[in-house]
Amino acid sequence: MPVLLPIHIIAAALGLLSGAVALFVAKGGRVHRTSGTLFTYAIFAMCGTAVVSAVVKGHAVNMMAGSMTDYRVVAGLAKVRPPSPG
C-alpha cells in the first residue's frame, strides 16, 4: 500500500488549502461553495486512504478515527446540500 501515502498527503494538503479559502472568502459566494466542495472531497479521499491503510496494517483505532471523520464530512455535506426534488 505504498501508493496510498502520496494520495493521502496530497488530499490532506488540498483539504487544508481549500478549507482555508472557504473560511476566508465571503460566505455563500461561488468561491466559498467551490472551495467547500473541494474541501469535502479532499477530506473524504484523505480519510478513505487512511482507513484502507489502517485496515491493512491492523490499526483498529486509526480505522475508527478515519471512519468517524468520513462520517462527519458526509453528514456535513448532506446538511448543506438541498434535498433533490425527485
Secondary structure, DSSP 8 states (H G I E B T S, - for coil): -TTHHHHHHHHHHHHHHHHHHHHHS-TTSHHHHHHHHHHHHHHHHHHHHHHHHHHHHT-HHHHHHHHHHHHHHHHHHHHHS-----
